[in-house]
Structure formats: structure tokens, C-alpha cells
Amino acid sequence: MDILLVASAFNSLSQRVFAELSDQGHRVDVVLASHGAEAVRAAVREARPQLIIAPMLKTALPDDVWREHTCLIVHPGPPGDRGPSALDWAIAEEASHWGATVLQAEAAMDAGDVWAAESFTVPPVGKSDLYRNEVSDAAAAAVLLAVQRYADGSFKPQPQSDPAIRVVWRDFFRQERRRIDWENDSTETVLRSLRGADSQPGVLDELLGREVFLHGGAPEDRLRGRPGDLLATRSGAVCRATRDGAVWILELRPRKSSGDPAPFRRPAASVLASLPAPPGATKGAESRYPPRSGDRPVWLPEVTAPLELPSGRNTWTDIRYRQHGDIGFLAFSFPGGAMSTDHCRRLLAAYRYALTRPTSVLVLGGSRDFFSNGIHLNVIEASTDPAGESWTNLNAMDDLVEAVLRTTDRLVVAALGGNAAAGGVMLALAADEVWCRAGAVLNPHYRRMGLYGSEYWTYTLPRRVGPETAQRLTTEALPVSAATAARIGLVDRLVPAPVREFAAEVEHMAAALAAAPDLGRRIAVKAAARQADEARRPLAEYRRAELARMRAIFFDPHAPYHALRSAFVRKLPNGSARPLSTAVEQVAGGVR
């Protein structure tokens, strides 16, 4: 079937729907609704679709389009739920169950007949995490069912006037409802506000006399202070006292009207570092491994957490290691999947620590949501020297990937519970096996950001999928479903588990791998293969060739990379309005 996707952004859900419909043999084009009604009309005329699907839409479809064509809208709420802030309300009202609905477009918002719906249990996670996982799983299943029903021709969609559907209109969830009262709100109330606003729009608040949006939140079990006070930093996050405890805030976004030259999300500590210290502030206690100068306010202590966090601790850390018998688990989770220079260096230090432990299998990742999207474009854009920071960040990423590639005394598994892109995919490919949750979307390319790429992709990608497929993946620059990734050899094992069960399933699979009678032989074969590959062409040569191409891009002020990066980070319009088959748009190299 010829299908046209109309989306306000080619985001994670739009990409998943595109990839999974393509897997089923449909011809799928995409047009961005952000380019305006005329662009949508032009795409409809050009693609002549049999069906139009809107996986993510912030504006209404043109009246003539939905009147003349069957248009199916994906709504991130159960049947009968209406309004533009469905997930915000679900989190604010502590809904135990929620859903995703595919309904037919009509004049009234979210009021069309229901073609398909799927429900799910709501876990205590941020809105963006919920959207990319439980919502995405439900929405993708509902879309595939709706398309099947439409193709069959006999299905009659359910009108929302049906007494079985309870219609509830929920208004736009405004900042007034998100506001945190630091003096009186409990830690749980603060966390719920932060979860409901992550990653957009954030919670508007005031810090050091400046209006900022707060993004991400996690509980802290030990640090305490006067409600609202800033207590410490850790790995780019900042801890703030509540009425009955404290929370970690991962990122801050200065308000555009503040005059900040970088009014976009970045590590909270780095934003605080750019603001004047409060009156009477003294230099905080330094950690043993403090971030680079300028990455955090020196008047706050940097309070570290152990890599192997004791049981019973309830605090935030973005990198954790634990060992179970012969298996090491090195888990990491960075906001948006982006890895700054600091993220890469700290993860490399943790990886080196993991290699000192007596294990035969080491699992990287294994958490829900993003695995990695490569270098941190927001931190780079905020830098006083974006070219230099791009170079430093990429070399730190290369160091990490090289360490994985040079590990020959145990098997390394990359466990992808969620999406990965660009250098994040190549980090996974450095492992001996890649296990990927069904439903994840991979973008194994760099082209949409105007980059050639590094992270040893010229070695690892052809080694896995062959030179012809590697060339196609990096030049077409299209999202790849987990199923297709497994079919072409990008992924070794598909894990068909709900996101809430992924970590447990990975642990079960790792135990089986560690107990396999041929494990020792596999490790020996791996070591010999690495030695043979090194003799044919050293890893240093791959790195040198890739970095030469990347350096030429980074330090050329006229290279498209700089404009593409800035547009992506600052959410500026970019790209043409043509269908996806002739011009992939918006994603800029990753599923974000």
C-alpha cells in the first residue's frame, strides 16, 4: 500500500512507524507538517497515497486533505481521551494504565472514529521515556492493526459516540500547573512535576535570579538542606532540597528571553556555572574526579556516588556497575542518549574498572530507553569553541569504542533497550554481540548532520553487514527497525520483551551465555580474530583516516555541519518539504 506519513517532526515514533510499515512491504513517504499546509498538499499530490497516517502532529491537517483522503491520527491516550497534553495529564493524575489510539481525522480534535487502540501499564518514569517506550509500543501495534483493518476493507471503525467510550476533554497543561512550591511540596510531588514535563516543556522555575526550565528528576536519599537550596553537583546534575528530602535535576534550559546565548537543554551544572554565584557562596569541596573547569559551579561540592552502588541506596547516578557470578553489568543512561566528553571519559573509566573484575561476560547497557546517540550536540553548541569541543568529544568517544574493540579476554555484549544512532550504534557494534529489544529504532549513519563519521565505523559496520549494505545504510540514512537490523546482521539477537522486562531478560540471556560450554573457545577465537585484523590493518589506521575527514569538517566554518547542528539543537526549521523518499528530513542523525 502507498502510505504518506504527515508528522510535525520525524521523531522516534514517526521513525518507528515508518520503519515497521516499510518492513511490511508498504511504500512509505513522509512530509513534515511544520513546513505548512501547502507542503502537505503538495506531498499528497506527489505521493498519491492510499492512506495518510499522522504519527505525531501538533497542528491540524488541512481540511481538504482529511475530507478527500482517509487520514488516521495517532493520539497518545486511550479511546475517548481528548486534548493536546494527554501524557502530561496521565502522569499528573498518576494513572495506573493508559493507552494509544488510532482515530480518523475530522474537524473536532481527537473526536474521530476509532480504528485501533492498545493499552499499557504506566511506570514511574519521565514523559519522554514513557513516550519512546510504552507509548511507542502501543502506538506502533495500533497503527499496524489499523492499516491491516483498512486494507481488509470490512472493518467499521468505532464512533466515539458509542456508550462504551468515555469521552474526557483535558486542556493544555500549562506551566501554572507544573509550578513547584519548594517550601511546601513533598519530594514525590516535585518528582511527579519533573517527570510530567520531561523532556518538553520542562518546569519553569527560578535559580540564582534567572528563569530556567528544569528537566529530568531523580530522588536523593542522603543530602538535605533548606527547601529550595542548591546542595551539590554530580556528573553534570545538580541536587536541590525539598521539604522532606532532595532531588537531582539533570538538565536546565535557560528561557529564551533571558538573553542566554545557549537557550537550550544542557547539563544542569554547566548552566549554573555560567550564572553569578549567590551572595556568600564559598568554594565547594572538590571531588576526586571533578568535571572539566567551567562545567560546574565551583561554589557547590561535587558529591560522587560509588560505581557499585550499595543496595538500599536511592540516589541518582548515570553509570553503575554490578556483578553477578561470572557476569559484569555496566549500565549507563544519559539524557537524550547524548554523550558529552565528560560522559565518554567517565564511562571509559568505568569500563576499565569493569575489566579488572573477574568475569567472562560483560554486558554494556541493558537499561530502558536510549542506548546512545553519540556525541553531545547541545554541549558542543553551547561551547565557546564548537569546533574544538566537537573534536574533543569525538576523540573521547573514539577512545571508549577502541577500548571495547581491544577487549579480548572476555565476551562483551551490547544490550540495547531503546533507540541508538550514529556513534551510539557504532559503540554497540564494537561489542561481540548486540542484543536489541524489539521496538527499538537504529540510525546507523551520520549523514543528516553533515558528518562522515568516526567511532571505527569503517571497520565495524562492513564487518557485520558487508560493504554494500554498509554503504547503503550510511548514504540512504534511513531509520532501521530492530527486526530489519537483526535480518541484515546489525543485531545478533532480537529480544521480544516489553520494556519493563528487558533488563531481566538480558540477565537471563547473559547467564546462559556465561554458562555455555564453548565460552572459552569463543573468547580464544575472538582474540585470534582481533590479532589477525590488526595485522591486516591496524585500528589506528581506521581511526586516523576517519578523524582526518571529521577534522576537515569540524574546523571548516562553512561546513554544513555547523548550521545543521545549530538548527537541530535550537529547534530551527531545516530541510525541504519533499516526501521522505526524495529527502529525509529533521532527524539530523538520530532518534531524539
N, C-alpha and C positions, 0 to 999 in steps of 0.2 A: 504494500500500500504506500502511496505517496503521502507523507505527513509533513506538515510545517509546524515547527515549534516557534511560538512567539513568547519571548521572555524579556523581562526588564533587565536581566543580566544573565550571562551564561555561567551561572553559579553551580555549586555542587549538585543540586537536584536536577537542574536543567541538563547538566552533562551526563548525569546518570541515566535520565530518561532518554537522552539522545543515544547513549551507548547501548542501552538494553533494547531499545526499539530497533537499532541498527543490527544488533545480534540476531534479532528475529527475522531479518531479511527485508525490513521496511526501508524505503528510501526516505531519509530524514534531512530536511533543511531547517535552518534556524535564522530568524531575524530578531534583532533587538528592538523591543518596543520603545526603548529610550531614544531611538532616532526619530520617533514621531509617527503619527498616523499615516502619513503619505508613504513612509518607508515600509510600513506593514502592508499597505495596499499594494505597493509595487512588488513586494515579495510574494504576495498571494497571486498576483497576475503572472509572475515569472515561474513560480513553482507549480501552480495549478494543483494544489493539494486535494486529496480526497477527504482529509481530516486535518483540522487545526487543533493543536494542544498548547495550552499555556501553563507550563510547569511552575513558573514564578512570575507573577505580574503585579506591578504596583500601580498601573494605570489601566483604564478601561479599554477594551478592544473597540475599534471604530464600529459604529452601529451597522454600517453596510456590510462589514466583514462578517459579524456574527449572525446577521439576518440572512445572508446569502450562502453561508457555509456552516457546517456543524463545527462548533468550537467548544472544546472541553477545557474547563478550568480546574486546576489543582488547588484546593483550599486546605491549608494545614489545620483542619479542625474536623470534628465529626459531623455527620449529616444534621442540618438544622442550625449549626453554628454559623453566625454571620458577623462580618466586621473585619477591619484591617489589622487587628492585633491579636489574632487567635492564640498564639503560643504565649504571648505576654500574659494574657488572662489565665491561661491554663496553669502557668507557674504561680501567678499571684494568688489564685484561688486554691492552690495545692490539689489540683485534680489528680486522682489516682490513675485514671485512664483517659486517653484522648484518641484522636483519630486523624485520618486524612481522607478527603472526599474528592472525587472527580465529578463535577457537575457541568451541565450545559450552560453556556453563556446566554444571558438575557439582559434586559435593561436594568433590573434591580441587582445590586451587588450580592453575590453568593446565593441568589434565590432560585437558580435554575434547577431543572430536574437532575436527580442523582443517577449517575451511570455506574459508579462503583465506590466502595468505601472500605477501609481497613482500620482496625483499632489497635492500640498498643498500651502497655503499662508505662506510666511516666516516672522515670528515675529522678533523683535529686541532682540534676546536672544543669549547666548553663543552657540558655535558649539555643545558641548556635550549635552546641554539641547535640542537643536533642534534635534539632532540625536536620543535621547531617547524618544522623543515625536512625533513631526510631521513626522519625517523620519520613525520612528518605526511604526507609524500608517499606513503610506502609504506603507512601505515595507511589513508589515505583510499582508495587504489586497492584495497586488500584488502577494505575494507568494501563498496565498490560492487560488487566481484566476488562477495562472499558474498551480498549482497542479491539480485543477479541470479540466482545459483545457487539460493537459497532460493525465489525467485518461480517459477523454472522447474519446481521440484518433482522433478526427476530426479537431481539431484546427490547423491552419497553422500559425506558428509564422511569424512576420513581419520582413523582412530583412531591415537592416539599409541603404541599397542602395535605399530604397523607397524614392521618391522625397518629401514625406510628412515629412520625418525625416531630420532635420538639424543637421549634424554632426559637432561637435566642440571639438577639442583636447585641453585640458588645462594641462600644465606642472605641475610638482610637485611644490607646493607652498613653496618656500624656505624662510629662515629667513631674507634674504636681503629684501624681500618684506614686511615683518612684522615689520621691524625696526621702532621704534618710535623716532621721532625728537621732543624732549620735548620743544625745543626753538620755534619751528615753527608750530607744529601740533596742530590743534584745539582739544578740548575735545571730540567732536564727532569722529574725526579721530582716536584718541587714543583708544576710546571705541570700535570702529569697529575692530581695530587691535587685541585688547584683546579678543573680542567676537569670532573672527575668529580662534584664537589659543587655545581656551578653550575646553577640558582640555589638549589636546595634540596638538602641542608640547610645547605650551606656547610661549611667546615672549621673545627672548634673549635680555637682557639688562645688564647694569652695575649699581650696587648700592654699595656705600662705597668701591669702588675699586675692587669689586668681580663681576664676571659674574654670573647672575642668570636668570632663566626663570620666567616671570610674568604670573600668572594665575588668571582669573576672573577679572571683572571690573565693576564698577558702578559709576554714576555721583555724585558729591558733589556740593551743591548749595551755601555754605557759606564760607568755608575755602579757602583762597587764599595765594599765595606766588610766589616766583621767579620760573619760569618754570623749572621743574625737581627736585625741592627741596622736601624733605620729610617734611610733615606738622604735622601729628598726627597719632595716632593709635586709633582703635575702635574694641573691641571684636575680636582681632586677626588680623584684616585687617590694612592696612597702607594707608594713604592718601598722594597723590603726586600731586604737582601743574602742571598744563598745561599752555599753552599760554593764554587761556581765561577762566580758571576755575581750576578744580581739579577732580581727580578720586580716587576711592578706589580700591586698589589691594588686593584681598582676600588671595591669596597664593603665595608663592615663591618656586622655586625648584633650589637649587644650582647646577651648572654644575658639572658633574662627575669629570672633570679634575681639579676642584677647590681644591680637597683634602678634602672637607667636608665629614665627616663620615656618613652624612644622606642626600645623594643627591637625594631626592625625595620630592614631594609636601607636604607642611605643612603650617599652618597659617603664613602669611607674617611677622607678628610682632615677632613671635618666631625665625624666621630665622634672622631677623635684630638684635635680642637680642644677637645672637652668634657672631656678627661681631663687630669689633672695632668701637667705636663712632667716628664721624667725628671731625676734629680739632675744638676746640672752643665750642663744644656742652656742654650745661648745662642741669641739670636735669629738665625734663619737669614737668608740673603741673600734679599732681596725680588726677585721677578720684575718685569719691566717692566709687566706687566698682572696684578697679584695678584688672587685672588678677593676677594670682599667680606669685611670684617672678621668674624671668627668662623667662617668657612668652612674654615679650615685652621689647623694649629698653627704659630704664628709662630716656633717654635724649629727648624723644618725649612725648608731652602731650597725655594722654588718654582722648579723647573727646567723651562723651557719647551722645546718642540720646534718646529722650523720648520714652517710651514703646508705648504710644499712640501718634503717630507722627501726628502733625497738618496737615491739608490739605494745599496743596501748597508747602510743603517741598519736595525737590528732593535730597534725600541723602540715603546712604546705611545703613541698619540695618538688622540683621538676625532674629530678633524676634520682632513681632509687635502685639499689641492688639487694637481691636476696638470693639465698642458695638453698636448694632442696636436694639433698643427696649429691648426685653427680652432675647436677644441672645448675647453672647460674642464670639468673634472670636480671637483665639490666633494662629497666623500664624508664622511659622519658616521655615528657609531654610538654610541648612548648606552645604558647598561644598562637593560633592560626597555623601551626606547623612550621613557622618560620624559625630559622636557626641563625642567630647572630654570631659574631666572632666569639663572644663570651660563651654562648650556648655550646658552640662546637668545641671550644677548648675545655670546658668543664666536662662535657660528655666524653671527650678523648681521655681526660684524666680518670674518669670513672671506668672507662673501657680498659685502660691499662691496669687499674686496680682489679677488675674482674679477671684479667688474665693471670694475676698472681694467685688466684684461688684454685684449689684442686678440683676442677670439673672437666668433663669430657664433652659437654654440650653447653653452649652459651646462647641464650635467647635474647635478641635485641628487640625492644618494643613490647608488643603484647598488650598495650593499653587500648581503651576505646578511643575513638575519634582519630585525628590526624596521626600519621606516622611521621612524615616530614615533607615540607615543600621546598627545602633547600635554603639558600641564603636569605637573610632578613632584609627585604627591600625597604621596609619602613625605617629601620635603624640606619640603613645606608642613605636614604633620602634626607634624614634629619641631620646627618653628619655635615660638618663644615667642609669636608673633603670627600664627596660621594665616590669619586673615582678611587681614591686611596682606600676608603672603607670597603668598597666592593672588592678590591684586590686582597685586602687583609682577610675579609670574611671568606672569600673563595679559597684562599690558601689554608685557612683553618678547617674548612670543610674537606678539602683535599687530604689534609693530614689525618683526619678522622677516617675517611674512606680507605686511605692507604693502610692504616693500622688494621682494619678489618681484613683487607686483602692479604696482608702479610701474616695473618694468624694461621699457623699450620699445625698446632699441637692439640686442636680440638675442633669440633664442628660448630659453626656459627649459623644460627637461624635468625632471619629477619621475620618478625611476626607483625603483619600489617592489619591492625584492627579497623583502620579507616583509610582515608584517601592519602595519596602521595603524589608528588610532582617533581619534575626537574631533578635537581641534585638529591632530593629525598628518595626518588626512585633508584638513583644510582647508588645511594648508601645501602639500600636494601639489596641491590644486585651484587654488592661486594660480599655478601654472605654466601654460605654454601647452599643453603636452601631458603626459599622465600615462601612463607605461608601467608595467605591473604584471605581475609573474611569476604565471603560472597556479599556483594553490595558495595564494596569499595570501588573507587574510580582512580585510575592511574593516568598520569600525563607524563610519559617518558620522553620529554622534549624540552627545549629551551627557546625555540624559535619565536614564540609570541612575545618574548621580552627582548627580542633583537639580539640574542646571545648564541654563541657557538656551543658553549657548554664545557664542563670540565668534570671533576669527580671521577676520572678514569672511565668515562662512558665509552670512549672509543675502544676500550679493552673489554669491559664487562657486557655491554649491550650486544655487540656482534657475537660474542662468545656464547650468549644464551639463545638469541633468536636468529642468528645468521646475519651476514652483511646486508642482504637485500631487505629483510624485514626491518633491520635497524635503520637503514636509510629511509624507508617508508615512514616509520614511526616518528623520526626526527624532522622530516620535511613536511609531512601532512599535518603534524602537530594536532592530532585529534585525541579526545579522551578515550580511554580503553577500559572496558568493563573488566571486573575480576575474572569473569568466565572466559573472555577473549584472551586476557593476559595468561591464564592457565593453558589455553589452547595453543598459543604461539610459543610457550616456553618462558615467558617473562616471570611466571609464578610456578612454583613446583607443586604446591598443594592448596586447593581451594577449601576453605573452612566454612561450611554452610551452617553457621550458628548465628543466632540472634546476638546482637552486640553485647548484651548483658552476660552472655555465656561464653564469649570469645576467650577471655583470659583463662577460664577453667579448661576449655577445650585445648588451648595451646599447651597448658601444663600437662594435660593427659598425653598429648602427642609427643611432647618433649620427653616424657618419661619412657614412652615406647621407643623413641629414638635412642635414648641413653642405654636402654636395656637390650638393644639389638645385638645379636652375636657377632655381626660383621662390622661393628663400630670401629674397632681398632684398625681393621683393614681399610676402611673408608678414610680414616684420618691419614694413614700412611699413603694411600693413593693421592689424596688431596695434596699432601706435602710434596710428593714427587711431581705432580702436575704443575704446581706453583714454581718449582725449581726449573722444570722444562720450559715453561712460559717465560720465565725470567731470562733464560739463556737465549731464547728466540728474540725477544725484545723486552728489555728491562722496563719495569713500571715507571722509572724515572723518565724514560723517553716518551711514554704516553703523556705523562704529566707536563713535560717540557713543551711538547707540541700543542697540547690543549691550552696551556696557560699563555703561550705566545699569541694565540688567536684571541683569547679573552683579554689580555693586557692591551692589545691594539684597540679593542672595543671600549674598555673601561676608560682609557686615557685619551680617547678621541672625543672632544666636547661636542662634535657634530654627529656622533653615532646615534642611531635611533634608540638605543637602549636607554639613554638618559631621559628622553621625552616619554618613552613608553613606561619607564619606571615611575616617573613623576605622575603621569596620568593615572596609573594603577593605584598608587599609594594615596593620591589626593582625590581619587574617585572622579576624575575628569572625563568627559566624553572622548572616545578614541575609536578609530576604526571606521570602516564603511558600513553601509546599511544593507549590503547584499546578503543573500542567503548563505548559510554555512558552507554549502558545497563549493562555493567560489571564494569565500573569505571568512575564515574563522575569526571571531571577534571576542574581545572583552577579557578573556580569562588570563591573558598575559603569563602563560606558562604554568598555571597551577589551578588547583581546585581550592578556593579560599572561602 
